[in-house]
Amino acid sequence: MNAVKTLGQFIIEKQADFPYAKGELSRLLRDLGIAAKIVNREVNKAGLAGIIGDAGSTNVQGESQKKLDIYANEQFLAALQCGGECCILVSEENDDYIYIDSELSKNAKYIVAIDPLDGSSNIDVNVSVGTIFSIYRRKSTDGKATIADVLQRGIDQVAAGYIIYGSSTMLVYTTGKGVNGFTLDPSIGEFCLSHPNMEMPVDGNIYSINEGYYNHFPNGIKKYIKYCQVEDEKSHRPYISRYTGSMVADLHRSLIKGGIFIYPVTARAPNGKLRLVYECNPMAFIVEQAGGKASNGYQRIMELNVDDMHQRSAIVIGSMNMVAKAEELLQKY
Ligand code: P6P
């Protein structure tokens, strides 16, 4: 019987991969894991604790905020403030970035960008939701970190991960040396290594897109959807359509089973809906590290310039060969 390896043990063990690491990134990942367990506890009892439903306020996206959105944001901020390794937090729930100005964080080197509770419209109907995080080292070397430290391209991420609060709660992350998944064991309150060296199948037969917007999709995406629906036994088509409304859930499935997730530009979202800094880039880092592919249909997501911390992007992400086919049709039509 293999001994259980906890997230904490794994992080320390892998610290050796970074000869110059002095433990800061390890502690930062630990802090995020702690917040994830606290958020998990509230998500799991959302229906009971009376904290579901709109908080009334709206976030920078103009979306009505569920109370759990706010709660999750507060928990991750608190964990990062206590941990002392993060100097700036960018969050979907905050219009501007939060500078963590404390004695404990005065030498902090890391920038964290987070979607604290992605897919939160699913909370009230008990569909999986998730947290997405992205970690950068500050580029500036003295004084306060500034917006220039925030607006870094995805290729400069030092780590990225997500937590999926589903039938079980998992934390999946990469530091650029592969992808590893940990499942929360509530009986000991620890994330335990359950999916070592995750690899995304290069092919798959599940496509994930909100076909309700079909009429507003670019022609190439319409062609790809029809391609998915054609009968062709050799290529296992027609594919299966799955769309949960939670990017984390749809991408987690694709990571394990193979598949493609697409959120293209539409009439309602001319620049795409998903956020580059704290949704697209971290998920692209994870998917690429697992052998998948992530673009906006034309350019690699992680090479896109970042001009605004809340900027949106179209995204075509998932199994290598499926993304390549979608890109081919997008670029052709
Ligand atoms: P739509 C959730 O709000 C989210 O940001 C992603 O998690 C999800 O994939 C997408 O938006 C759903 O958007 O327009 O299909 O409801």
Boltz pocket constraint, residues with backbone or C-beta under 6 A from the ligand:
constraints:
  - pocket:
      binder: B
      contacts: [[A, 118], [A, 119], [A, 120], [A, 121], [A, 210], [A, 245], [A, 246], [A, 247], [A, 248], [A, 273], [A, 274]]
      max_distance: 6.0
